[in-house]
Amino acid sequence: MKLLSILKRGLTLARAGLAARDIRAAPDEENRERAKHYLVELLGKARGLPAKVGQMMTLGGEDDELRQALNDAIPPLPFAQAVEILEKAWGVPYGKVLRSLEKNGKPASLGQVHFGRLKNGREVAVKVRFPDIARSVEAELELFGWMPKVGPVARWGFHLEEYRDVFWRNFSEELDYESEMRHQQRYRELAAPLKDVVVPEVFPDLCRPNVIVQAREDGISLDTAEKMSLPERRSMARATLRHCLYMLFFHGLVHSDPNPGNFAFRRMGREEYALIVYDYGSVLKIPENMKLTLLRIILALQYREPLDPAACLAALGFDPEKLEDLRPVLPALLGVLFDPFTTDAPYNMDDWKISERFDNIAGELKWWFRSAAPAGLIFMMRTLYGLTAMLKRLQTPLPWRFIMNNLCSELYPAARQIVIPDSLPASRPAPKFSGVAAYLKVHVIKPGGSEVRLTMPARVAENLEDVIDPPVKESIDRQNIDLVEIQRRIARSGFLPQEVFELKDPQRYVRVWLE
């Protein structure tokens, strides 16, 4: 039976792989969109891990149609079968527990939710696990171990077995609704000080390994929220960010399933909103020392301390040998990774562009960075990706550094007590956080001796064309100064202090440098 399940899931994944290939090979946008729709429909019909992949594919604000196609494709469990599961789990007819239960359920990747009412009138959400879904997930993870090591997986030394084990531990908990119940109870207790976060109450007496019952908490979906006024979206975004930072740094317990359906918003005042968080099957537990080390790295970046980035990453579990070739650019890579935490002004999420900026700085070596990370960090990255997607859709810049200081400053003394070794053995000198340029400086002298001096954050050097006046840009073009190549050189240097360019013409003298 297990072999048959593996073969069935393997066929589904093979079809999905072909559909993904069709997306890449599509000759135009119309065919590409058609291929995407076909792929998400395939993933939805498969439920389980494929449906979760589909959810990750459709997090963006531009993905409304794809999200709907995915949700529509997930086969619902017939009401009679859901009732059979409930009655077998409770050992009594469901009418002895519930006054009512809606027949139409909302299917998701691993289970289905029906709204109902307890005998005492309390409105509840009843989630039942799909039959045999555990066997399907196990089959997919078994296939994961058989995947050929090709492309980046082979070249950059990814350990698929470690990822498979991490996924299995996570999904073993996610498939056990009694484990989810315990996560939710603990989360509700720890999040209580956040008045702008709502965690639904669970009813332990009615929960089973394949059934979870919790209070119904209705709210405004993210699809609706992104169309609301700026002050309302700002309140929603602030609640979302505060929730993530507080649970990460204070408690090391992070909701790590970023499916937009797992979040909603509730009006608390005229333009104030609370975040409602659903579904606690996937909760990331971060050890005390790791979360303080993470905070220590952020503080070191903020204050440009003389710490070795490779040593900091090794303290988080990265493989230092794989980081060796990246050492000259590690400060810049970590600067990108934690950019919102180190920027004083409100941060526009569209400016983060982690993947693109990693490409500019490290090129193909970015895969060394990714493969050097411990497999368990993939759920942290999934959480970060989901948070980014939500804040992008709410379209309102937030001052991350200011919010974190207000929320977490009492943790800073403990974080500063974390000892990071001065340096790891290296085959060549490697820059520390303090060695990276802090500012992009511009000095302009015009005829008659008038001068202009500008100081900007060093990261502005990634987009020089955006900050150069049109007349200066015309002079640059006339003198064949290649700004694109200059930006590439700066990025590959790791943003070390350097001359950027010098320009002389009858109208002006311009010097630009990183300091």
Phi, psi and omega in degrees: 000320180296318180297320179297318179297319179298317181296317180297314181292325178298320178296318178298314180294326177296318177298319179297321178298319178294321179295321178296322177297321179297326178298313181295327185268358184301134184284341181207174185294323181298314179291327178295316179295321178298318180293323178297316179299317180298318181296311182293329175295318176300314182295320179295315181299332182282344185056196173055218183299319178302319179296324177293323175299317178300322178296320178293329180289339191240038181278339188285160179295338181273002188258021184307310183295320179294320178299317180295319178297320178296311181297321179292333185279338182290119184293125178287152175278128178303145183303318181300323180288322176298318178297319179300318179296316181297314184291326176290322180291319183272340180077011179215161174303141186298335179293344176280345180255320186246139173287325179206158177210123180294139183285326181276118179262164177253102182285147174229203188288321185244344184200188187221141182251133172240134175274145181203192181218132177288170179300330180276005178093354182291129178282135185225161169247124183249117181252128177244141180279141177298136176299142175065008181291330179296320179295322179295316180296317179299320179296318180294321179288330174296318178297326179304320180289339180269353184301135177292142179274094181231169177059215181302329181301317181280313188295323186254011168073037174291138179261093185299326182298321179294318178296317179300316180295319179296315179299318183294318178299318180295312184286335174299319177289320183293332180278347180259104185290338174289325173295317177299320179300315180295319176303314185292320177298316181293318180298317180298321179293315184286328182277356185306322180296341179276104183286349179255024176228133180243123175245116183301142176288140176255158180246093188303325183297339183255359182270144179222173179304334181240012180219134173226135181239129181217163179297140177282123180235103183273151178201184180273128181289161177297325178302321178282319185300322185290351179259003185272181186291160181301312180300323179293316179296323179297318178297318179296316181296319180297316178298321180296313181291316179301317180302312183295312182296318182295311182292327179291304191274330179276321190238349180059032179230110191237127172295121189238027173241097189278016176307125182305333179292349180271005182223148174208176184229144180235132178293129180247343180198196184303310179228024180251139184226150173252153176268129173259130183244124179250166167063099184249028178293319180253099179235126183270126177258122184247123180301152183306313183295325181291317182291327176288326176295319177300316178294323178299319180295318179298316179296321179296322177291318181298320185255010175049056181280156181279059177257149179277117181302324180296320178294322177298315180293322177300324178294338176270359178104006177290153177278109185296331180295321179289339181276351188305311183290345183264356190304321180298334184249003181301319177302319180291319179297316179290329175299321176291314184300324183249022185308312182298331182284341185251358181267130182287323185279164173306135189260127176273117185297335178294342181274351186292301173047055186303310185298313181297318182288324174299318177301315183295325184275315189248346183059221180296337181294351176302331180292329174298317180299314183292319181285340178287338182289144174297144185303326183296340181288351182297329180284331173295318179293324177296320178297315180297319179296318179295318178299315179301315181297318180296314182293326175298317182291331179278350167052049177214114178299143179233146176278086184305313185297317179296316180296317180294320178299316180294326186271323194239005187300332180291345177273346187299317179302319179294322179295322182289345176281346178294125183267119174255127180306146181305320182194154170262156177305136182220148180280349180206159179302138181234136181290150174256178181303325182288345183274352181274144179300140178262332188225149165260123183244142180232129177236121182238128175242124181256163177306140183095351174094359178292141185235150173229130177236128181236142175231126182228161175302146184301329184295344177300336180296345177288340182222065185300324183297334182285342185244000181265131179298146180307316179299321178293321179298322178297319178295320179300316180296319181297327182266010176057039173276121185269097182295324180298315179293323178298315178298320179295318180297318180298314181297313182292339177281349184083020178061041175286156175303134185188164171284135179266299171196163178229138185228131176230129172209175184300336185271336188192162167240129182232129172236132179233131181209161175259134183226000000 
